[in-house]
Every structure is written in structure tokens, then in C-alpha cells.
Amino acid sequence: GEMVVDGSRFRRRRLTFLFLLILFISFIIFSLLSQSKIFVRYLFNEEQSSSIPRIADDRNNLYRNKNNSSVVNINSSVNVINKRIATSGRCSRILLYDTELMDKDTGVSHRLASYSLASTIAATIDSALVLLEPPLDNEQNKWIKFGGSPFGCPINNDDDNDDGSCGRLPTGLSRIVHVPKILSRGCDVPMNLTCIIPNQNSTFRIQSYQDWSIISNRTIRRFGFPEVSCIHNDSNDNMRVLAIGGYHLKFYWLDKVRPRLVQRFWDESNSTKQRRMKWEQWMEGWSTRMGVTIEEVHDYTRTNGINNIRKDDSSTYVEDYSLVDYLIAALNRAQVPTFQPWVVKDVASYMQKIDLPPSSSAKRSLFHTAGGGYDAMHVRRGDSLTRGQSIRSTEEYWMQQGYPARSNKTDDVATLSIYPTNYVPLVKYWEKYVRYNNNCNLGNASSSVRKLYVATDDINTVKSEIENLTSTNGHHFWTVCNKTVVFMFNPQEEHTTHLHQHLAPIISSRNGGNTITNGHDQYSRALAALVDLQILARSDVFVGDDRSYVSRLLWMLRTSFQDGRAHTRDIVMAWGVNAKQPPWK
């Protein structure tokens, strides 16, 4: 009964086994090389194209810089699985800022102020900041007629369609703003996840923009302030994501972040010392992540130490070095906001048309380089004339001039018809400017002329006011410290209206709204607003009013660390509270 083995059959089995083994080994090697290639390309792209936010893209669209120096991936949609995620701890915690959770008529400064708040929250809770932008889709993107962004489409974009659809540029806020790596940590919008909300029994899948949009809309209304806990379906990496935006950010700031920032320790017990040490370590952590030096952190924390805090008779606390000073200087250090390269290029080209001293360099931070050699005003009117605060301020001004109070106290602009104007006149701003310069501490001492740039959404009316005051008082009226003041305006007058002028009602002091617009028109308005902001930020003296997001944003843009401590360049409010405040207040 000895069994005989067929030799040829055995050899065929052995060859088949070896063939399958070779295929398996080849597959393993190919996979490893592919991952290595992706990782190398990822590192290369981070260095070559740090100006472009990288978000999951199912069309693999490309955007080529005008100088053709590099080709980089750009987002058009996030409706795909994102496999390159959380390969290390850097993306294990993300603040996903939903840029669409704002009113449709929100302007440039308001959107930048909200972004600065998102940047602050992300840094203080040790999370990567990632922008959730809508895909270029008719059903999900309400800005489709503007090219997929409230900021429109660059006019000289070689890659857009004739209708200004701007299909190859990022959508939403990312059309103009780039999140620097110091805040984004190189993370993408997380996709292909299985998530659960704390204290909720159900799980859900994240596969698209719409999935995240639903969560961000419900963040406060239904769930409070939870971060959703997720597992990546490919890598099994764990992450926590706070999807939030719009007015929800303010609630989160007031409820979760600000109380921790203003902690005070009033006794010398060991437990208090330990808590203070933890607070100082936390301050050091998020501050240094924003680029603040450890010495600058210590100057703030030690100034606000137990021995330096005083309590007055009315039980209110006095800070020698305020939180607002420190916080907005930290945002400035992190260069918030930073802009996309095409925006910087367009702003630089725009600035050549304006006869003002040039900036020292065309940095992508745009606002964070002081120029000087001129002063600036912001005279906000336009759509703001219909708002309650503006109406009450106008009434207050005319009552100071001897006019009676309104009998009808409703927030209706028509109730201001009893006054010469339904706005605070330019002369109020001028008087504040002259009074502030009583010490004649102006630059360009050898020059007999002082340039004063006026940023306004009501250029024609402001020019008429200047002409009328000149006719009444003579040219010498516009003199400060023996210098003749020369007024300057944005040369693109037709684009200096509010970003969403087409939505605004008609107001008597301007030409009105409801105009036909497209992506190129919208971008021109956004660009005019950014140019005004840059000029206002760089001026020696800025005159504004506290009801405008422009003025609030300029507190941040004009505050920076000098000699280890926050310092704000000259700001004066024509009316309202002349007090430093964060831009999102």
C-alpha cells in the first residue's frame, strides 16, 4: 500500500504557490511605495504651496499660479473619502469652522472678524483650524452666481469661465483667506468617519460636506457644545471634531473660552498656586502655538499675577495689562488674517493707483506691516443707516447741535427726517481728528501737506460735505498743525459700496441697492474693501466709530507686540465708545 506521488503535479502546485507568493509580496511593496510617494508629495506640496488650503477634492482640480512656478491641488468639493488624515496626533482634534453659518448680507470685515474668533478658539482649545466650505454645487452653494463664494471671482483669473464661475478656485471664505499652517497644522476636512455625539445613543457616518453642515447647524441648538468623537473608517484613527460657525462661535467663546482666559487667583493656598501654575502652562501652550514668545507670555501672566491684581471698593477688578490687549496682539502675531496669493497680487496692483507711501513688502498677511506717512478715516453709512444704533447716534449728534429729540423712538430711519441729515456728518470726524492732533505729533515734519485717506461707502456725499465746508469756511479750514490736509479716496468709486449692496434697500444718502451683479463685480467690491482695510491698518492715525466691524477689526490689525508687550497704534473714535475690544464683540 505505498502511495506514489505524481512529480509533475507536485511541481505545478509549487510553481502556483510561488507565483501567488510573488504577487502578494509585489502588492505589499507597491502599497508601501505608494504610501511613501503620497507622503513625500504631501511634504513637497506643503512647502511649495503653503498658500493654498488643501481640502479633499473629488475632481483633482489644479490651479496654476500666474508665474507658472508650481501646480497645486485646490478644492472644489469635499464629497469624497479623505484617506490622508490623522496620520499623527496633529489632526486628532479639529475645529471645523463652517463659514456659511452667517447672515447672507454679512460684509467683508464681519466675516474676517468671525474668522479671527474661530482662530482664537482653535488655538486656545488646542485644535487644528479647518474651514468647512460648500462645494461648487447649485443645491448646496448659495453663492453659485458669484462663482461659489460671497467674495466673487477674480477678474484676471485665467482658469474661470466667461460667466465668472471661477470653478478652479476654492469656494467660500477660502476664496480670499488662507489658514496658515501654524493654525491648520496641515489638516484637511475629515471624511469617511463613523462618529457619535456625547450622551447620544446613535452613530452617524460622515461622507460629505452636507453631513458636516447638518452637524454644525445643530451644534448648539440641540447638543450644547460637544465635540463629536469619530473613528476614521480606513485608518481607525480617533479624532474629536467641533463643527461650529456663525453666532454659535460667540456663544462658545463666552461659555467655554473667555471664562478660562480671565481666571483670577486671589489667595496664596497651595491649591490656588497649583491651579495658577496649570493656567500659566495653558496660556504658554496656546500662545506659543500662535507665535508669541515665552517672554511675552510671561510678561502678561506675571503682570496679572496675585501681587499685581487690585480690588477696588466697588468690587470690580483692575487689570494693568488687559486680556484684550494681549489677545488681539497674539492674533496679529499669528498673522490673522492671511490671504491667498492672487488676492495679495490684486491688492498690490490696486494700491499702485493710489498716491500713498508704499508698504515695506507685499506680505500675504496684507495688513500687518505699518506704512505710515498719512492718516485715515472710516465713514460708514450705506446700509448701516437703517440700524438702530446708527439712528440713535444720529439723534444724539443733532440734539447736541440744539435740535429736539425724536417724538417717534422706533428704529425707523424715516424718524430722522426732522434733522438736516440722517447720518452723523463728516465734520464730527474732522473735529475729533483735529483735537487728537493738538500736540502736532505728525510725521513728515518737512512737508507742508498731510494726506488723509477717507474710506467710505458714500463717497459722493462725503465729497459734497467737503465742498460745502470749504465754501463756508475757506480752504484754511482743512489745516492741521500748519499742514494743509489733502483728502484721498478709493479710485474705484463704483466698487466702494457694501459687499452685498445688491441686497440693500435704497437710502437717500447714496444711490441705493438692488443692482445686477455677478462674480467679477462681487470680487471687485471685496477687493475695494480689502484695499481700504490695508490703508486704514497702515495709517499713522485712524479715525472711526465703534458701531462698525471695520473699526473693531482695526483694533486687532493695529495692535502688536513691541518690547515684549502689546501696543496699539493711534486710534480715535469719532463717536461711540473709544475702548479697545476684540473684533468679534
Beta strands, then each sheet from edge to edge (+ up, - down):
strand 1: 62-64
strand 2: 71-73
strand 3: 93-98
strand 4: 128-132
strand 5: 177-178
strand 6: 193-196
strand 7: 203-206
strand 8: 228-232
strand 9: 238-244
strand 10: 310-311
strand 11: 317-318
strand 12: 338-339
strand 13: 375-379
strand 14: 449-456
strand 15: 479-480
strand 16: 483-488
strand 17: 542-545
strand 18: 559-562
strand 19: 565-568
strand 20: 571-575
sheet 1: 1+ 2-
sheet 2: 4+ 3+ 9+ 8- 6+ 7-
sheet 3: 5+ 12-
sheet 4: 10+ 11-
sheet 5: 15+ 16- 14- 13- 17- 20-
sheet 6: 18+ 19-
end
